[in-house]
Amino acid sequence: KPTVASGGLGSTIASLGSPAEPGLWLKTPLVSAQSSGKVSYKGKTIDVILIPIEGPKTAGSRLSLQGFQALGAPLTDLVEIQVST
């Protein structure tokens, strides 16, 4: 089973994920197994489910609509977020 490192996973550029998928989640190549985590943007932090996707660690991530709203991030922008566990 893949291990999930605790602490800061790094930053990623997030775009809006599928609005049809409810909940607070981040699909990101920064994790290798689904886990609970935190996402920070401009001083605001929310709890999310981290969901692994294929790609290099430098690839972008997709944040849920509710995640964007909870962070107060503009839906049409690509935002840089900090990801941690």
TORPA-4810 file (N, C-alpha, C, O; in nm, 3 decimals):
<nodes>
NODE_1_0.086_-0.119_0.000_0.000_0.000_0.000_0.090_0.124_0.000_0.185_0.132_0.077_K
NODE_2_0.059_0.221_-0.087_0.143_0.341_-0.090_0.133_0.420_0.040_0.026_0.426_0.102_P
NODE_3_0.241_0.478_0.079_0.239_0.558_0.200_0.212_0.703_0.165_0.248_0.750_0.057_T
NODE_4_0.148_0.772_0.256_0.119_0.914_0.237_0.205_0.991_0.337_0.193_0.972_0.458_V
NODE_5_0.289_1.075_0.286_0.375_1.154_0.374_0.289_1.258_0.446_0.196_1.313_0.387_A
NODE_6_0.320_1.284_0.571_0.246_1.386_0.642_0.319_1.518_0.630_0.440_1.522_0.607_S
NODE_7_0.244_1.625_0.644_0.303_1.757_0.633_0.276_1.818_0.498_0.182_1.779_0.429_G
NODE_8_0.359_1.913_0.461_0.338_1.985_0.337_0.371_1.900_0.216_0.479_1.840_0.209_G
NODE_9_0.281_1.894_0.121_0.304_1.818_-0.001_0.355_1.910_-0.112_0.412_1.862_-0.211_L
NODE_10_0.335_2.040_-0.097_0.381_2.134_-0.198_0.268_2.219_-0.250_0.155_2.215_-0.202_G
NODE_11_0.301_2.296_-0.351_0.199_2.380_-0.411_0.165_2.325_-0.548_0.245_2.255_-0.611_S
NODE_12_0.045_2.357_-0.595_-0.001_2.311_-0.725_-0.093_2.418_-0.783_-0.152_2.498_-0.710_T
NODE_13_-0.103_2.419_-0.913_-0.195_2.511_-0.980_-0.326_2.435_-0.999_-0.329_2.328_-1.060_I
NODE_14_-0.434_2.490_-0.946_-0.563_2.421_-0.951_-0.658_2.490_-1.047_-0.669_2.612_-1.051_A
NODE_15_-0.726_2.407_-1.124_-0.836_2.453_-1.208_-0.965_2.395_-1.150_-0.961_2.308_-1.062_S
NODE_16_-1.077_2.441_-1.200_-1.206_2.396_-1.151_-1.233_2.253_-1.199_-1.227_2.224_-1.318_L
NODE_17_-1.262_2.165_-1.103_-1.298_2.027_-1.137_-1.443_2.019_-1.181_-1.509_2.122_-1.197_G
NODE_18_-1.493_1.901_-1.200_-1.631_1.881_-1.248_-1.732_1.931_-1.145_-1.737_1.881_-1.033_S
NODE_19_-1.815_2.031_-1.184_-1.919_2.081_-1.092_-2.023_1.974_-1.059_-2.098_1.989_-0.962_P
NODE_20_-2.028_1.866_-1.139_-2.125_1.758_-1.115_-2.082_1.669_-0.998_-2.164_1.592_-0.948_A
NODE_21_-1.956_1.678_-0.955_-1.908_1.597_-0.844_-1.910_1.681_-0.716_-1.824_1.768_-0.698_E
NODE_22_-2.007_1.656_-0.626_-2.018_1.737_-0.505_-1.908_1.705_-0.404_-1.840_1.603_-0.415_P
NODE_23_-1.892_1.792_-0.309_-1.799_1.768_-0.199_-1.676_1.856_-0.207_-1.657_1.934_-0.300_G
NODE_24_-1.593_1.840_-0.105_-1.467_1.914_-0.096_-1.355_1.816_-0.130_-1.318_1.733_-0.047_L
NODE_25_-1.301_1.826_-0.251_-1.197_1.734_-0.294_-1.097_1.805_-0.384_-1.125_1.908_-0.445_W
NODE_26_-0.978_1.745_-0.390_-0.872_1.791_-0.479_-0.815_1.670_-0.549_-0.764_1.578_-0.484_L
NODE_27_-0.824_1.669_-0.682_-0.761_1.562_-0.760_-0.623_1.613_-0.799_-0.610_1.712_-0.871_K
NODE_28_-0.520_1.544_-0.750_-0.384_1.595_-0.764_-0.282_1.483_-0.781_-0.299_1.375_-0.724_T
NODE_29_-0.176_1.508_-0.858_-0.068_1.411_-0.867_0.027_1.415_-0.747_0.125_1.341_-0.743_P
NODE_30_0.000_1.502_-0.649_0.086_1.513_-0.532_0.069_1.397_-0.433_0.152_1.380_-0.344_L
NODE_31_-0.038_1.318_-0.449_-0.060_1.204_-0.360_-0.069_1.075_-0.441_-0.106_1.077_-0.559_V
NODE_32_-0.034_0.964_-0.377_-0.041_0.834_-0.446_-0.156_0.748_-0.394_-0.184_0.642_-0.448_S
NODE_33_-0.222_0.795_-0.288_-0.336_0.723_-0.232_-0.436_0.826_-0.179_-0.398_0.933_-0.132_A
NODE_34_-0.565_0.791_-0.187_-0.666_0.884_-0.137_-0.649_0.904_0.013_-0.628_0.809_0.087_Q
NODE_35_-0.657_1.028_0.056_-0.640_1.059_0.197_-0.705_1.192_0.230_-0.747_1.266_0.141_S
NODE_36_-0.713_1.220_0.358_-0.763_1.351_0.402_-0.648_1.450_0.394_-0.532_1.416_0.418_S
NODE_37_-0.681_1.573_0.361_-0.577_1.674_0.352_-0.633_1.813_0.370_-0.751_1.832_0.399_G
NODE_38_-0.545_1.909_0.351_-0.583_2.050_0.363_-0.532_2.125_0.241_-0.426_2.093_0.185_K
NODE_39_-0.610_2.224_0.202_-0.572_2.311_0.091_-0.576_2.454_0.142_-0.673_2.495_0.207_V
NODE_40_-0.472_2.531_0.113_-0.465_2.671_0.157_-0.454_2.763_0.036_-0.385_2.733_-0.062_S
NODE_41_-0.523_2.876_0.045_-0.520_2.977_-0.061_-0.539_3.113_0.004_-0.640_3.139_0.069_Y
NODE_42_-0.442_3.200_-0.014_-0.449_3.337_0.039_-0.490_3.342_0.186_-0.577_3.420_0.224_K
NODE_43_-0.426_3.258_0.268_-0.448_3.261_0.412_-0.568_3.184_0.461_-0.592_3.178_0.582_G
NODE_44_-0.645_3.125_0.371_-0.763_3.048_0.411_-0.733_2.900_0.388_-0.678_2.863_0.284_K
NODE_45_-0.770_2.815_0.484_-0.743_2.672_0.473_-0.872_2.594_0.491_-0.953_2.625_0.579_T
NODE_46_-0.891_2.493_0.407_-1.008_2.406_0.417_-0.963_2.260_0.419_-0.855_2.227_0.371_I
NODE_47_-1.047_2.174_0.476_-1.022_2.030_0.474_-1.082_1.971_0.346_-1.195_2.004_0.309_D
NODE_48_-1.006_1.885_0.281_-1.052_1.822_0.157_-1.013_1.675_0.156_-0.934_1.630_0.239_V
NODE_49_-1.071_1.601_0.063_-1.026_1.466_0.033_-0.927_1.479_-0.082_-0.959_1.536_-0.187_I
NODE_50_-0.807_1.426_-0.063_-0.705_1.428_-0.169_-0.721_1.300_-0.251_-0.719_1.190_-0.196_L
NODE_51_-0.737_1.315_-0.381_-0.759_1.202_-0.470_-0.645_1.197_-0.571_-0.620_1.295_-0.641_I
NODE_52_-0.574_1.084_-0.580_-0.461_1.079_-0.673_-0.505_1.078_-0.818_-0.606_1.017_-0.853_P
NODE_53_-0.429_1.147_-0.904_-0.446_1.138_-1.049_-0.309_1.115_-1.110_-0.206_1.146_-1.049_I
NODE_54_-0.308_1.061_-1.230_-0.182_1.032_-1.300_-0.117_1.162_-1.343_-0.184_1.261_-1.374_E
NODE_55_0.014_1.160_-1.345_0.086_1.275_-1.396_0.204_1.309_-1.308_0.213_1.264_-1.194_G
NODE_56_0.296_1.389_-1.362_0.411_1.431_-1.282_0.365_1.523_-1.168_0.259_1.585_-1.176_P
NODE_57_0.446_1.530_-1.062_0.411_1.613_-0.946_0.390_1.760_-0.986_0.322_1.835_-0.916_K
NODE_58_0.450_1.799_-1.098_0.439_1.938_-1.142_0.311_1.964_-1.223_0.281_2.078_-1.257_T
NODE_59_0.238_1.858_-1.253_0.114_1.875_-1.330_0.010_1.947_-1.245_0.019_1.947_-1.122_A
NODE_60_-0.086_2.006_-1.308_-0.190_2.077_-1.236_-0.286_1.984_-1.165_-0.286_1.863_-1.186_G
NODE_61_-0.369_2.044_-1.080_-0.468_1.971_-1.003_-0.606_2.025_-1.034_-0.620_2.131_-1.094_S
NODE_62_-0.709_1.951_-0.991_-0.847_1.996_-1.010_-0.914_2.002_-0.873_-0.917_1.905_-0.798_R
NODE_63_-0.968_2.119_-0.843_-1.035_2.142_-0.715_-1.185_2.149_-0.738_-1.231_2.204_-0.837_L
NODE_64_-1.261_2.092_-0.644_-1.407_2.091_-0.658_-1.465_2.232_-0.652_-1.404_2.325_-0.600_S
NODE_65_-1.584_2.246_-0.708_-1.656_2.373_-0.706_-1.673_2.422_-0.562_-1.651_2.539_-0.534_L
NODE_66_-1.713_2.332_-0.472_-1.730_2.371_-0.332_-1.597_2.414_-0.270_-1.594_2.502_-0.184_Q
NODE_67_-1.488_2.351_-0.314_-1.356_2.389_-0.266_-1.321_2.532_-0.308_-1.274_2.611_-0.226_G
NODE_68_-1.345_2.564_-0.435_-1.321_2.700_-0.483_-1.405_2.800_-0.404_-1.356_2.905_-0.362_F
NODE_69_-1.532_2.766_-0.383_-1.621_2.857_-0.311_-1.578_2.875_-0.166_-1.580_2.987_-0.114_Q
NODE_70_-1.538_2.766_-0.100_-1.497_2.773_0.040_-1.370_2.856_0.057_-1.351_2.921_0.159_A
NODE_71_-1.283_2.852_-0.043_-1.158_2.929_-0.037_-1.176_3.074_-0.083_-1.088_3.158_-0.064_L
NODE_72_-1.291_3.102_-0.145_-1.313_3.235_-0.200_-1.229_3.261_-0.324_-1.197_3.376_-0.355_G
NODE_73_-1.192_3.154_-0.393_-1.109_3.167_-0.513_-1.196_3.192_-0.636_-1.306_3.138_-0.645_A
NODE_74_-1.148_3.274_-0.730_-1.226_3.300_-0.852_-1.238_3.173_-0.937_-1.137_3.110_-0.970_P
NODE_75_-1.360_3.137_-0.973_-1.386_3.012_-1.043_-1.321_3.005_-1.181_-1.289_2.897_-1.229_L
NODE_76_-1.302_3.120_-1.244_-1.249_3.121_-1.380_-1.097_3.126_-1.385_-1.039_3.121_-1.493_T
NODE_77_-1.032_3.136_-1.269_-0.886_3.148_-1.264_-0.819_3.015_-1.235_-0.879_2.923_-1.180_D
NODE_78_-0.692_3.008_-1.274_-0.604_2.901_-1.227_-0.539_2.957_-1.101_-0.472_3.060_-1.107_L
NODE_79_-0.558_2.891_-0.988_-0.507_2.945_-0.862_-0.397_2.856_-0.807_-0.403_2.734_-0.820_V
NODE_80_-0.297_2.918_-0.746_-0.190_2.841_-0.682_-0.232_2.814_-0.539_-0.258_2.907_-0.462_E
NODE_81_-0.238_2.686_-0.503_-0.278_2.646_-0.369_-0.168_2.565_-0.304_-0.086_2.502_-0.371_I
NODE_82_-0.166_2.567_-0.171_-0.073_2.486_-0.093_-0.149_2.363_-0.047_-0.263_2.372_-0.001_Q
NODE_83_-0.085_2.248_-0.058_-0.150_2.122_-0.022_-0.071_2.055_0.091_0.052_2.046_0.085_V
NODE_84_-0.143_2.009_0.193_-0.078_1.940_0.304_-0.170_1.832_0.358_-0.288_1.825_0.323_S
NODE_85_-0.113_1.746_0.444_-0.194_1.640_0.502_-0.211_1.666_0.650_-0.277_1.588_0.719_T
</nodes>
